[in-house]
């Protein structure tokens, strides 16, 4: 543990600008560390949110993070908190890193061993890349099937099971010697909205929350998680005025006092629609600090890659500085937060080994096993051995236009899940034929018609599934030999009462698509278990 005198002496040597800067986690576009130099040198920046936009490969990540380290050391700064959304269904360095199938798939088995192993892979690989914090796991419980943003990012809809897997994820990251962050407190799983767009509302009593939404966060805290990320969600029965990020009741009474969390509380991005549409940037930052946020994250400023991103971020820092000078925000609030941040960095970040080589093939084996364990017949269970399979993609080409976005936030998956499914069938001994809607009446009288669906949780937008759902509903009326292969969560089964056979991968990642194809090809048996309980 860092000595109190060492921590206090460091803080005492900083200007107010350097104090405030240390409490910000900022983002910057592009792949050059030079974009962050001023923030580090002049403002004593606390951390960076880094995405696929900043590095697409391990080589680029090494170059970026080593360059950031040179700047930090040249200006005698503490290590930056370098956080990435490597949480399975969302990821970074996608295409080279091991994302695994995502949390919903990991949450299918009752055993949490696969989750612990998968998250250790995340920790090992991200430290090899030079990052020191994984912004995961998502501890949200998937209570609302209509949630557009959580979905496969959650371990499921059963609080006890989600709690067990959340704790296992934290343990796995710690085995990978990296910082873990439980999010999105106090839970984003019972919303029909997306905080990238506006403030969702969850009208539950405190007792309901403790028994359900809060349970996985408590499990993560008990497992020793270092960071908790807040959500911009209104819980009116706890605080009828402010969303969680700005609520002293939720942060200080619930999280600190009742749940016993003594670590770093970071905000979800303060540039998301939930905040931007209701508060000025400076107002939101000041209220967050007053409520008990330790570090403020601005991770999505460059939605449009505007050249003004740095000016906007620095304006918020200066707004907080001015609030302290005017007396609106007590400097003691800043100093209390700094005590936690500096001690945390000296104890956890400074001694953390980075860039150590890892075995990528070993991680891929873990991911494949996790994906295979999650492929389940949620309804029915057809024996496809030796049967002719007529395969059709329910997703129109137009739905894939937003699969990746220029911000580098989200799944970052360039290959549609359907393509990975087809590639695996090609390598199998299955008897199959790809067909179009126009070919259906004459070609599918024997064997099985296999219709493939997928979904991807995208920030601030939706993966369009309307046409796909309409096609499945129509085909389920016309064909009794229909198998739906869901490369996604199983919730769309609620729309398909006539579907007799529903094989769900609980994931749209390529390894999950491949695992589902191997089940149909008879190369692998479908697993047992379920991450959700609201479908049959």
C-alpha positions as CSV (number, residue, x, y, z in Angstrom):
1,X,0.0,0.0,0.0
2,X,1.2,3.5,-0.9
3,X,2.1,5.5,2.2
4,X,-0.3,8.3,3.0
5,X,2.6,10.8,3.2
6,X,3.6,9.9,-0.4
7,X,0.1,10.3,-1.7
8,X,-0.4,13.6,0.1
9,X,3.0,15.0,-1.0
10,X,2.2,14.2,-4.6
11,X,-1.1,15.9,-4.5
12,X,0.3,18.9,-2.7
13,X,2.8,19.5,-5.5
14,X,0.1,19.9,-8.1
15,X,-1.7,23.0,-9.3
16,X,-5.5,23.1,-9.3
17,X,-5.4,22.5,-13.0
18,X,-3.2,19.4,-12.5
19,X,-5.5,18.2,-9.7
20,X,-8.6,18.5,-11.8
21,X,-7.0,17.0,-14.9
22,X,-6.0,13.9,-12.9
23,X,-9.7,13.1,-12.4
24,X,-10.5,13.0,-16.1
25,X,-10.5,10.0,-18.5
26,X,-10.5,11.5,-22.0
27,X,-10.7,10.1,-25.6
28,X,-8.9,11.2,-28.7
29,X,-9.3,10.2,-32.3
30,X,-6.6,8.6,-34.4
31,X,-3.6,6.5,-33.8
32,X,-1.0,9.0,-32.6
33,X,-0.2,9.5,-28.9
34,X,0.7,13.1,-29.8
35,X,-3.0,13.9,-29.7
36,X,-2.9,13.4,-25.9
37,X,0.4,15.2,-25.3
38,X,-1.0,18.5,-24.2
39,X,-3.6,16.8,-21.9
40,X,-0.8,14.8,-20.2
41,X,1.9,17.5,-20.1
42,X,-0.2,20.5,-19.1
43,X,-3.3,19.0,-17.5
44,X,-1.9,15.9,-15.7
45,X,-4.5,13.7,-17.5
46,X,-5.7,10.8,-15.4
47,X,-6.5,8.3,-18.1
48,X,-7.6,7.6,-21.7
49,X,-10.5,5.7,-23.1
50,X,-9.1,3.9,-26.1
51,X,-11.1,2.2,-28.9
52,X,-10.7,0.4,-32.2
53,X,-10.3,3.9,-33.7
54,X,-7.0,4.3,-31.8
55,X,-5.6,0.9,-32.6
56,X,-6.9,-1.9,-34.9
57,X,-4.0,-4.3,-34.3
58,X,-1.7,-5.4,-31.5
59,X,1.2,-3.7,-33.4
60,X,-0.7,-0.4,-33.5
61,X,-1.6,-0.8,-29.8
62,X,2.0,-1.4,-28.9
63,X,3.1,1.7,-30.8
64,X,0.4,3.9,-29.2
65,X,0.7,2.7,-25.6
66,X,4.5,2.8,-25.7
67,X,4.4,6.3,-27.1
68,X,1.9,7.4,-24.4
69,X,4.3,5.9,-21.8
70,X,7.2,7.9,-23.1
71,X,5.2,11.1,-22.8
72,X,4.0,10.2,-19.3
73,X,7.5,9.6,-18.1
74,X,9.0,12.6,-19.8
75,X,6.6,14.8,-17.9
76,X,7.0,12.9,-14.6
77,X,3.4,11.9,-14.5
78,X,1.7,8.9,-12.8
79,X,0.6,6.1,-15.1
80,X,-2.5,6.7,-17.2
81,X,-5.5,4.5,-16.6
82,X,-5.9,3.0,-20.1
83,X,-9.3,1.6,-20.4
84,X,-10.8,-0.5,-23.2
85,X,-14.2,-2.1,-23.8
86,X,-12.9,-5.7,-24.2
87,X,-16.0,-7.3,-22.8
88,X,-16.8,-10.0,-25.4
89,X,-19.8,-8.7,-27.3
90,X,-18.0,-5.4,-27.6
91,X,-14.2,-5.4,-28.2
92,X,-11.0,-3.8,-29.3
93,X,-8.3,-5.0,-31.7
94,X,-11.1,-7.1,-33.1
95,X,-9.8,-9.3,-35.9
96,X,-6.7,-10.1,-33.9
97,X,-7.8,-10.2,-30.3
98,X,-9.8,-13.0,-28.7
99,X,-13.2,-11.6,-27.9
100,X,-14.8,-15.0,-27.2
101,X,-18.6,-15.3,-27.7
102,X,-19.6,-12.6,-25.2
103,X,-21.2,-12.6,-21.9
104,X,-24.6,-14.0,-22.8
105,X,-23.0,-17.1,-24.2
106,X,-20.7,-17.4,-21.2
107,X,-23.7,-17.2,-19.0
108,X,-25.4,-20.3,-20.5
109,X,-23.6,-23.0,-18.4
110,X,-24.2,-23.1,-14.7
111,X,-20.4,-23.5,-14.2
112,X,-18.5,-20.2,-14.2
113,X,-15.2,-21.8,-15.2
114,X,-15.5,-20.8,-18.8
115,X,-16.2,-17.2,-17.8
116,X,-13.2,-17.1,-15.5
117,X,-10.9,-18.5,-18.2
118,X,-12.3,-16.2,-20.9
119,X,-11.7,-13.1,-18.8
120,X,-8.2,-14.2,-17.9
121,X,-7.6,-14.3,-21.7
122,X,-8.9,-10.7,-21.9
123,X,-6.6,-9.6,-19.2
124,X,-3.5,-11.4,-20.6
125,X,-4.1,-10.0,-24.2
126,X,-4.9,-6.5,-23.2
127,X,-1.8,-6.2,-21.0
128,X,0.2,-7.6,-23.9
129,X,-1.3,-4.8,-26.0
130,X,-0.2,-2.3,-23.3
131,X,-3.6,-1.5,-21.8
132,X,-4.1,-1.7,-18.0
133,X,-7.9,-1.7,-17.6
134,X,-10.7,-3.8,-19.0
135,X,-13.9,-1.8,-18.8
136,X,-15.9,-4.9,-17.9
137,X,-17.7,-7.0,-16.9
138,X,-21.2,-5.8,-17.6
139,X,-23.1,-6.7,-14.5
140,X,-26.4,-5.8,-15.9
141,X,-29.2,-8.3,-15.6
142,X,-31.2,-8.7,-18.8
143,X,-34.7,-8.2,-17.4
144,X,-36.0,-6.4,-20.5
145,X,-35.9,-8.3,-23.8
146,X,-36.4,-5.0,-25.7
147,X,-33.1,-3.5,-24.4
148,X,-31.3,-2.3,-27.5
149,X,-27.9,-1.9,-26.0
150,X,-27.3,-4.6,-23.4
151,X,-28.6,-7.9,-24.8
152,X,-25.6,-10.2,-25.4
153,X,-23.4,-8.0,-23.2
154,X,-25.3,-9.4,-20.2
155,X,-24.6,-12.8,-18.6
156,X,-28.4,-13.4,-18.6
157,X,-31.7,-12.6,-16.9
158,X,-31.3,-14.6,-13.6
159,X,-29.7,-12.4,-10.9
160,X,-28.2,-15.3,-9.0
161,X,-26.5,-16.7,-12.1
162,X,-25.4,-13.3,-13.4
163,X,-23.9,-12.6,-10.0
164,X,-21.9,-15.8,-10.1
165,X,-20.6,-15.0,-13.6
166,X,-19.8,-11.4,-12.8
167,X,-17.7,-12.4,-9.8
168,X,-16.0,-15.0,-12.0
169,X,-15.2,-12.4,-14.6
170,X,-13.6,-10.2,-12.0
171,X,-11.5,-13.1,-10.7
172,X,-10.4,-13.9,-14.3
173,X,-9.3,-10.4,-15.0
174,X,-7.4,-10.3,-11.8
175,X,-5.7,-13.6,-12.7
176,X,-4.7,-11.8,-15.9
177,X,-3.2,-9.1,-13.7
178,X,-5.4,-6.3,-15.1
179,X,-7.9,-3.8,-13.6
180,X,-11.6,-4.8,-13.8
181,X,-14.5,-2.4,-13.9
182,X,-18.1,-3.5,-13.0
183,X,-20.7,-1.6,-15.1
184,X,-23.3,0.0,-15.6
185,X,-24.2,0.7,-12.0
186,X,-26.9,0.3,-10.6
187,X,-28.0,-1.7,-13.7
188,X,-28.8,-1.1,-17.4
189,X,-30.7,-4.4,-18.0
190,X,-34.3,-3.3,-17.2
191,X,-34.4,-0.5,-19.7
192,X,-36.1,-0.2,-23.1
193,X,-33.9,2.9,-23.9
194,X,-30.2,3.4,-24.6
195,X,-28.3,6.0,-22.6
196,X,-26.3,6.8,-25.8
197,X,-29.6,8.5,-26.8
198,X,-31.4,9.7,-23.7
199,X,-32.1,9.0,-20.0
200,X,-34.0,5.7,-19.4
201,X,-36.1,5.3,-16.3
202,X,-36.3,2.2,-14.0
203,X,-39.1,2.5,-11.5
204,X,-38.1,-0.1,-8.9
205,X,-38.0,0.0,-5.1
206,X,-34.7,-0.2,-3.3
207,X,-35.7,-3.7,-2.1
208,X,-36.4,-4.8,-5.6
209,X,-33.1,-3.5,-6.8
210,X,-31.1,-5.1,-4.0
211,X,-32.7,-8.5,-4.8
212,X,-32.1,-8.2,-8.5
213,X,-30.2,-5.5,-10.3
214,X,-27.7,-4.7,-7.6
215,X,-26.9,-8.3,-6.7
216,X,-24.2,-8.8,-9.5
217,X,-22.5,-5.5,-8.5
218,X,-22.3,-6.7,-4.9
219,X,-20.8,-10.0,-6.2
220,X,-18.2,-8.0,-8.2
221,X,-17.4,-5.8,-5.2
222,X,-17.0,-8.9,-3.0
223,X,-14.7,-10.3,-5.6
224,X,-12.5,-7.3,-5.2
225,X,-13.3,-5.2,-8.3
226,X,-11.3,-1.9,-8.4
227,X,-13.6,0.3,-10.5
228,X,-17.4,0.7,-10.8
229,X,-18.8,2.6,-13.8
230,X,-22.1,4.4,-13.3
231,X,-25.1,4.6,-15.7
232,X,-27.0,7.6,-16.8
233,X,-30.3,6.1,-15.7
234,X,-33.0,7.6,-13.5
235,X,-34.2,5.4,-10.6
236,X,-37.0,7.6,-9.2
237,X,-37.6,5.5,-6.1
238,X,-34.0,6.2,-5.0
239,X,-33.6,9.7,-6.5
240,X,-36.4,11.3,-8.5
241,X,-34.3,14.2,-9.8
242,X,-30.9,12.9,-11.0
243,X,-29.7,9.9,-13.0
244,X,-27.3,7.6,-11.1
245,X,-24.1,9.3,-12.4
246,X,-25.3,12.6,-10.8
247,X,-27.0,11.2,-7.7
248,X,-25.4,11.4,-4.3
249,X,-28.0,9.1,-2.9
250,X,-27.1,6.3,-5.3
251,X,-23.4,6.8,-5.2
252,X,-22.7,7.7,-1.6
253,X,-25.5,6.0,0.2
254,X,-26.1,2.9,-1.9
255,X,-22.8,2.2,-3.5
256,X,-20.4,3.5,-0.8
257,X,-22.2,3.0,2.5
258,X,-24.7,0.1,1.9
259,X,-22.6,-2.0,-0.6
260,X,-19.2,-1.2,0.9
261,X,-17.4,-0.2,-2.3
262,X,-14.3,1.9,-1.5
263,X,-12.7,1.9,-4.9
264,X,-12.8,4.2,-7.9
265,X,-16.2,5.3,-9.2
266,X,-16.0,6.3,-12.9
267,X,-18.8,7.8,-14.9
268,X,-20.0,6.3,-18.2
269,X,-19.2,8.8,-21.0
270,X,-20.5,12.2,-20.1
271,X,-20.9,12.9,-23.8
272,X,-23.7,10.4,-24.3
273,X,-27.2,11.7,-25.2
274,X,-28.6,11.0,-21.7
275,X,-26.3,13.7,-20.3
276,X,-25.9,16.1,-23.3
277,X,-29.6,16.4,-23.9
278,X,-30.3,17.5,-20.3
279,X,-27.2,19.2,-18.9
280,X,-24.5,21.6,-20.1
281,X,-21.1,19.8,-20.0
282,X,-19.7,21.8,-17.1
283,X,-23.0,21.5,-15.1
284,X,-22.9,17.7,-15.5
285,X,-19.2,17.5,-14.5
286,X,-19.7,19.6,-11.4
287,X,-22.8,17.7,-10.3
288,X,-21.0,14.3,-10.9
289,X,-18.1,15.3,-8.7
290,X,-20.4,16.6,-6.0
291,X,-22.4,13.4,-6.2
292,X,-19.3,11.2,-5.6
293,X,-17.9,10.4,-9.0
294,X,-14.1,9.8,-8.6
295,X,-13.1,10.1,-12.3
296,X,-15.1,11.6,-15.2
297,X,-15.0,9.9,-18.5
298,X,-15.4,11.6,-21.8
299,X,-15.1,8.7,-24.2
300,X,-17.4,9.7,-27.1
301,X,-16.6,13.3,-27.8
302,X,-15.4,12.6,-31.4
303,X,-18.7,11.0,-32.7
304,X,-18.2,13.1,-35.8
305,X,-14.4,13.2,-35.6
306,X,-14.7,16.9,-35.2
307,X,-11.4,18.9,-35.0
308,X,-12.9,20.6,-31.9
309,X,-12.9,17.5,-29.7
310,X,-9.9,18.6,-27.7
311,X,-11.2,22.1,-27.1
312,X,-14.5,20.6,-25.9
313,X,-12.8,18.3,-23.5
314,X,-10.5,21.0,-22.1
315,X,-13.5,23.4,-21.8
316,X,-15.1,20.9,-19.4
317,X,-11.9,20.6,-17.3
318,X,-11.6,24.4,-17.1
319,X,-15.3,24.6,-16.1
320,X,-14.6,22.4,-13.1
321,X,-11.5,24.5,-12.3
322,X,-13.7,27.6,-12.4
323,X,-16.3,25.9,-10.2
324,X,-13.7,25.3,-7.5
325,X,-12.3,28.8,-7.7
326,X,-15.9,30.3,-7.4
327,X,-16.7,28.0,-4.4
328,X,-19.4,26.2,-6.3
329,X,-17.4,22.9,-6.0
330,X,-15.4,22.4,-2.8
331,X,-11.7,21.7,-3.4
332,X,-12.0,19.1,-0.7
333,X,-14.2,17.1,-3.0
334,X,-11.3,17.2,-5.6
335,X,-8.7,16.3,-3.0
336,X,-10.8,13.3,-1.6
337,X,-11.1,11.9,-5.1
338,X,-7.4,12.4,-5.7
339,X,-6.5,10.5,-2.6
340,X,-8.2,7.4,-4.0
341,X,-6.9,7.9,-7.6
342,X,-3.2,8.4,-6.6
343,X,-3.2,5.6,-4.1
344,X,-4.8,3.3,-6.7
345,X,-2.3,4.2,-9.3
346,X,0.7,3.7,-7.0
347,X,-0.6,0.4,-5.7
348,X,-2.0,-1.1,-8.9
349,X,-0.9,0.7,-12.1
350,X,2.7,1.6,-11.4
351,X,3.9,-2.0,-10.8
352,X,1.7,-3.6,-13.5
353,X,3.8,-5.5,-16.1
354,X,2.7,-4.7,-19.6
355,X,3.6,-6.0,-23.1
356,X,4.3,-9.5,-22.0
357,X,3.9,-12.0,-24.8
358,X,0.9,-14.3,-24.6
359,X,-0.3,-17.4,-26.4
360,X,-3.0,-16.3,-28.9
361,X,-3.8,-19.9,-29.9
362,X,-4.4,-20.9,-26.3
363,X,-6.9,-18.0,-26.0
364,X,-8.7,-19.1,-29.2
365,X,-9.1,-22.6,-27.7
366,X,-10.8,-21.1,-24.7
367,X,-13.1,-19.0,-26.9
368,X,-14.0,-22.0,-29.1
369,X,-14.9,-24.1,-26.0
370,X,-17.0,-21.2,-24.6
371,X,-18.9,-20.8,-27.8
372,X,-19.6,-24.5,-28.2
373,X,-20.9,-24.7,-24.6
374,X,-23.5,-22.0,-25.4
375,X,-25.1,-23.4,-28.5
376,X,-28.5,-24.7,-27.3
377,X,-31.8,-26.0,-28.6
378,X,-34.0,-23.5,-26.8
379,X,-37.0,-25.1,-28.5
380,X,-37.3,-28.4,-30.2
381,X,-34.1,-30.2,-31.3
382,X,-33.9,-31.5,-34.9
383,X,-31.7,-34.5,-35.8
384,X,-30.0,-33.0,-38.9
385,X,-27.5,-35.9,-39.4
386,X,-27.5,-36.9,-43.0
387,X,-30.3,-34.5,-43.8
388,X,-30.2,-32.0,-46.6
389,X,-30.0,-28.5,-45.3
390,X,-31.4,-25.5,-47.3
391,X,-29.8,-22.4,-45.8
392,X,-31.1,-18.9,-46.1
393,X,-29.9,-15.6,-44.5
394,X,-32.8,-13.8,-43.0
395,X,-30.8,-10.6,-42.7
396,X,-30.9,-8.3,-45.8
397,X,-27.6,-6.8,-47.0
398,X,-28.9,-3.3,-46.0
399,X,-28.8,-4.2,-42.3
400,X,-25.0,-4.6,-42.3
401,X,-24.3,-1.0,-43.2
402,X,-23.7,0.0,-39.6
403,X,-22.0,-3.2,-38.3
404,X,-18.9,-1.1,-37.6
405,X,-18.7,2.6,-37.1
406,X,-15.9,5.2,-37.4
407,X,-15.8,5.8,-33.6
408,X,-14.4,2.3,-33.0
409,X,-16.9,1.7,-30.2
410,X,-19.0,-1.5,-30.1
411,X,-18.6,-5.0,-31.5
412,X,-16.2,-3.8,-34.2
413,X,-16.9,-7.0,-36.2
414,X,-16.4,-6.5,-39.9
415,X,-17.7,-10.0,-40.8
416,X,-21.4,-10.7,-40.5
417,X,-22.1,-13.7,-38.3
418,X,-23.9,-15.4,-41.3
419,X,-20.6,-15.4,-43.3
420,X,-18.8,-17.2,-40.5
421,X,-21.7,-19.7,-40.4
422,X,-21.4,-20.4,-44.1
423,X,-17.6,-20.7,-44.1
424,X,-17.9,-23.4,-41.4
425,X,-20.5,-25.4,-43.4
426,X,-18.2,-25.3,-46.4
427,X,-15.5,-27.0,-44.4
428,X,-17.9,-29.6,-43.0
429,X,-19.3,-32.8,-44.5
430,X,-22.9,-31.6,-44.2
431,X,-25.2,-31.9,-47.2
432,X,-26.4,-28.4,-47.7
433,X,-27.4,-25.7,-50.2
434,X,-27.7,-22.0,-49.9
435,X,-31.0,-20.7,-51.2
436,X,-32.9,-17.5,-51.7
437,X,-36.5,-16.7,-51.0
438,X,-37.4,-17.1,-54.6
439,X,-36.1,-20.7,-54.6
440,X,-38.0,-21.8,-51.5
441,X,-41.2,-23.3,-52.8
442,X,-39.6,-26.0,-55.0
443,X,-36.3,-26.7,-53.2
444,X,-37.2,-27.4,-49.5
445,X,-39.7,-30.3,-49.6
446,X,-37.2,-32.6,-47.9
447,X,-34.6,-32.2,-45.2
448,X,-34.7,-28.9,-43.3
449,X,-35.0,-25.3,-44.2
450,X,-32.4,-23.4,-42.0
451,X,-33.0,-19.7,-41.6
452,X,-30.2,-17.8,-39.9
453,X,-30.8,-14.6,-37.9
454,X,-28.4,-12.3,-36.1
455,X,-28.2,-9.1,-34.0
456,X,-25.4,-6.9,-32.8
457,X,-25.6,-4.4,-29.8
458,X,-24.6,-1.1,-31.3
459,X,-24.0,2.2,-29.4
460,X,-26.6,4.8,-30.1
461,X,-28.2,2.9,-33.1
462,X,-29.9,-0.4,-33.9
463,X,-29.0,-3.3,-36.1
464,X,-32.1,-3.4,-38.3
465,X,-34.0,-6.7,-37.8
466,X,-37.5,-5.8,-39.1
467,X,-37.2,-7.6,-42.4
468,X,-35.5,-10.6,-40.9
469,X,-38.2,-11.0,-38.3
470,X,-40.9,-10.7,-40.9
471,X,-39.3,-13.4,-43.1
472,X,-39.0,-15.8,-40.2
473,X,-42.6,-15.2,-39.2
474,X,-43.7,-15.9,-42.8
475,X,-41.5,-19.0,-43.2
476,X,-42.7,-20.5,-39.9
477,X,-46.2,-20.4,-41.3
478,X,-45.2,-22.0,-44.6
479,X,-42.7,-24.6,-43.7
480,X,-43.0,-27.3,-41.0
481,X,-39.4,-28.4,-41.4
482,X,-38.0,-25.0,-40.4
483,X,-35.0,-24.6,-38.1
484,X,-34.1,-21.1,-36.9
485,X,-30.4,-20.7,-36.1
486,X,-30.2,-17.6,-33.9
487,X,-26.7,-16.0,-34.0
488,X,-27.9,-13.6,-31.3
489,X,-29.8,-13.8,-28.0
490,X,-32.9,-16.0,-27.9
491,X,-35.4,-13.2,-27.2
492,X,-36.7,-13.0,-30.8
493,X,-38.2,-16.5,-30.2
494,X,-40.9,-14.6,-28.3
495,X,-42.1,-13.4,-31.8
496,X,-42.1,-16.8,-33.3
497,X,-44.8,-19.0,-31.7
498,X,-45.0,-21.3,-34.8
499,X,-41.2,-22.1,-34.9
500,X,-40.7,-25.7,-33.7
501,X,-36.8,-25.9,-33.8
502,X,-34.8,-23.0,-32.5
503,X,-31.0,-23.4,-32.2
504,X,-29.5,-20.4,-30.3
505,X,-25.8,-19.5,-30.1
506,X,-26.4,-16.7,-27.7
507,X,-23.9,-14.7,-29.6
508,X,-23.2,-13.1,-33.0
509,X,-19.4,-13.6,-32.8
510,X,-17.7,-15.7,-35.5
511,X,-16.7,-18.5,-33.1
512,X,-20.4,-18.8,-32.1
513,X,-21.6,-18.9,-35.7
514,X,-19.0,-21.6,-36.4
515,X,-20.1,-23.6,-33.3
516,X,-23.8,-23.5,-34.4
517,X,-22.8,-24.7,-37.9
518,X,-20.9,-27.6,-36.4
519,X,-24.0,-28.6,-34.4
520,X,-26.0,-28.7,-37.6
521,X,-23.3,-30.6,-39.4
522,X,-23.3,-33.3,-36.7
523,X,-19.8,-32.5,-35.6
524,X,-20.7,-31.2,-32.1
525,X,-23.7,-31.8,-29.8
526,X,-25.7,-28.8,-28.7
527,X,-25.2,-27.8,-25.1
528,X,-27.5,-27.8,-22.2
529,X,-28.5,-24.8,-20.1
530,X,-29.9,-21.3,-20.7
531,X,-28.8,-17.8,-20.0
532,X,-32.4,-16.5,-20.1
533,X,-35.6,-17.8,-18.6
534,X,-38.2,-15.8,-20.5
535,X,-38.4,-17.9,-23.6
536,X,-39.3,-21.5,-24.3
